[in-house]
């Protein structure tokens, strides 16, 4: 593939206070790419640690280091990275994740010379704090239709992360970048929107998503419920992008159960038993009893029992009202 005068692929790393932990791993993986035609942009969100010194000591001509004087928040920094991208394709690499050295090369080979897909995705591995592999998920997405593509995610045949997704830069910008109402699942919205334009899939695992104690946590029931609301809006977005009514109905049905389970998982992160009860019951209500909590904790079993009792009382009340209104009851 012929090289051009400007970078074809931009790898952007938004970072904040990770100089002494995972930033070096993420940056090394970006600069070690076997694909030659790329740039690496690091957007430092006003870190208070040694991030500036770490980046200023690197002389690689492909690296651009930009430091914000004021922290603009994670989501705005993601979109700032997108605004700075010079490449035709764009990867948002979180500062605690990593990509294999042939990630970009494999993606570009899959895209071919004449295709301009919305996204190119690979399989992904989940790693822990020490970089040890906890699981690997090959990308087995069914691209025969948009509905089947979404349902592949629901069925666990593929995983949606930013680290294993290469975006077509102009199309991502046109779609609004990384945006969602509550700024919680903007990655899911971006992938869903660009998959509707065209997706290219690579089965092989070529990226690493890290799970560790420093990730975002849930502080209170209201925050957990916001995740549920965000998931419902993402499901609405997906269904709105599908032309076939039957496919859209299938996505809503399967996606409702999938996102409800994700929302229960968020609620289960709350420390207080009372908070877990409040959040889980609200999730149950928001998803209209489409999916019950499946955790084995006493808290979530209590939620299930309480909801079953509430439904039984509602049915009995409805039965009494019907009986009272029938001619034989008068």
Order of alpha helices (4+ residues) and beta strands (2+ residues): beta-alpha-beta-alpha-beta-alpha-beta-beta-alpha-beta-beta-alpha-beta-alpha-alpha-beta-alpha-alpha-alpha-alpha
